[in-house]
Amino acid sequence: MHRAIRPAAIASAALLLLAATTLSVPAPAHAAAPQVRTQAPGYYRMMLGQFEVTALSDGTATIPLDKLLTRTSPTQVERLLGDAYLQPKTETSVNAFLINTGSQLLLVDTGAGRLFGPTVAGRLVKSLRAAGYQPEDIDVVLLTHIHGDHSCGLTVDGQAVFPNAVVRVDRHDHDFWLNEQNKERVDASHHHGFAEAAAAFAPYIAKGRVQPFEPGAELLPGIRALATHGHTPGHTFYEVQSQGQRLLLWGDLIHAKDVQFPQPGVTIRFDVDDARAAQQRQQALRTAAREGTLIGAAHISFPGLGRVRPAGKGYLWVPVNYSLDGLKE
Ligand SMILES: [Zn+2]
């Protein structure tokens, strides 16, 4: 049975439908995109003559610079960091550098490995893979010095991370850190470094893959060690040259750019010989500013590539211009 429907009711319903169609906001088709909260793969690539150079991020570590920096005061540190919009507890980059010479693959420093636990730094291998290489591809590891955030990435869980690599380091760092008897020569705050060094080097020593070098040695065509002893007994810069272009890998010359560029005399508790470390910094900054040298630094904000300018009584860091054209054939 059909109920009788009055024409007036049909007209009212049609109007309501029209109104609803015209005025209502369509329901969203899907929920908001979830936030991703990961960073881009940690590598930055450039050409240096015929060499391909890739800055690799090991991640960051947040450190209390007001408590670690010496030959200054916490107030001074806070002021200088404040000028850079940073807090005294500062997130600090840990950078390494990969050099493909065309015939050999070299890694300068290895990051912290598991030294700081599973979530702080320790990302070097991930960055290396993202950059298109595998740990097995590394022919030579060059260490700027033996300190956990530069050398502990050699070995994880007792296994060599770079199983085909020869490890090269200045003889003075090798002989110092790999001999526990030297503990008595330094402050207790450095003692943990001896056990860390032993663990990091063990699998490479077992296979005869550690080759210390003399200061100033030419290690490979275009790669030379420059002795900058002070921060550690064998701290070394690596000078990389190809087709007239030059890059200087500074290791730990700088720990706190925003403090040590304006005041190069400021030192850090990690320095084994802080007076000598400060001298090396003064000299290296002066030379880099005069010559406009391209620098790669371990603890300047990733990728840690840039140049130095004089500024007042100190210096200024000028990061490299982001470049894609530089990679073209
Ligand atoms: Zn260091």
Boltz pocket constraint, residues with backbone or C-beta under 6 A from the ligand:
constraints:
  - pocket:
      binder: B
      contacts: [[A, 145], [A, 147], [A, 231], [A, 252], [A, 270]]
      max_distance: 6.0
